[in-house]
Amino acid sequence: MKRAPLTIADVKNKIDELVGKNICMNVCRGRKKVLKYRGVVENAFKNGFLVKLAGDELPTSRLSYSYNDIVCGEVIISEAK
């Protein structure tokens, strides 16, 4: 059975539920490059959201993405267990 496509409104609602919760995130950077991060969704805005990384994984401790990145499949987010 084919899954219904995600809309930006669906993604925004899901990210709003994850604000303040621990997440695991896979970011596709092309040509078999997938970066994996752990962090907390810090804020959700009108056009995007902000993730505070756990630990010192990057020189910057925050990353921002748009909801369109999730719709296109470039970013995959799941709640950490």
For each residue, the residues with C-beta under 8 A, 3 or more apart:
1:
2:
3:
4:
5: 71
6: 10 11 70 71
7: 10 11 71
8: 11 12 67 68 71
9: 12 13
10: 6 7 13 14
11: 6 7 8 14 15 67 70 71
12: 8 9 15 16 44 67
13: 9 10 16 17
14: 10 11 17 18
15: 11 12 18 19 41 44 49 67 70 77
16: 12 13 19 44
17: 13 14 21
18: 14 15 21 23 41 77 79
19: 15 16 41 42 43 44
20: 40 41
21: 17 18 40 41 79 80
22: 38 39 40 54 79 80
23: 18 38 39 40 41 51 77 78 79 80
24: 36 37 38 77 78 79 80
25: 36 37 38 39 51 75 76 77 78
26: 34 35 36 75 76
27: 34 35 36 37 74 75
28: 33 34 73 74 75 76
29: 33 34 35
30: 33
31:
32:
33: 28 29 30
34: 26 27 28 29
35: 26 27 29
36: 24 25 26 27
37: 24 25 27 51 53 54 57 63
38: 22 23 24 25 53 54 55 57 80
39: 22 23 25 51 52 53 54 63
40: 20 21 22 23 51 52 54
41: 15 18 19 20 21 23 44 49 50 51
42: 19 49 50 51 52 62
43: 19 49 50
44: 12 15 16 19 41 49 50
45: 48 49 50
46:
47: 66 67
48: 45 64 65 66 67
49: 15 41 42 43 44 45 64 65 67
50: 41 42 43 44 45 62 63 64
51: 23 25 37 39 40 41 42 62 63 64 65
52: 39 40 42 61 62
53: 37 38 39 56 57 58 61 62 63
54: 22 37 38 39 40 57
55: 38
56: 53 61
57: 37 38 53 54
58: 53 61 63
59:
60: 63
61: 52 53 56 58
62: 42 50 51 52 53
63: 37 39 50 51 53 58 60
64: 48 49 50 51
65: 48 49 51 69 70 75
66: 47 48 69
67: 8 11 12 15 47 48 49 70 71
68: 8 71 72
69: 65 66 72 74 75
70: 6 11 15 65 67 73 74 75 76 77
71: 5 6 7 8 11 67 68
72: 68 69
73: 28 70 76
74: 27 28 69 70
75: 25 26 27 28 65 69 70
76: 25 26 28 70 73
77: 15 18 23 24 25 70
78: 23 24 25
79: 18 21 22 23 24
80: 21 22 23 24 38
81:
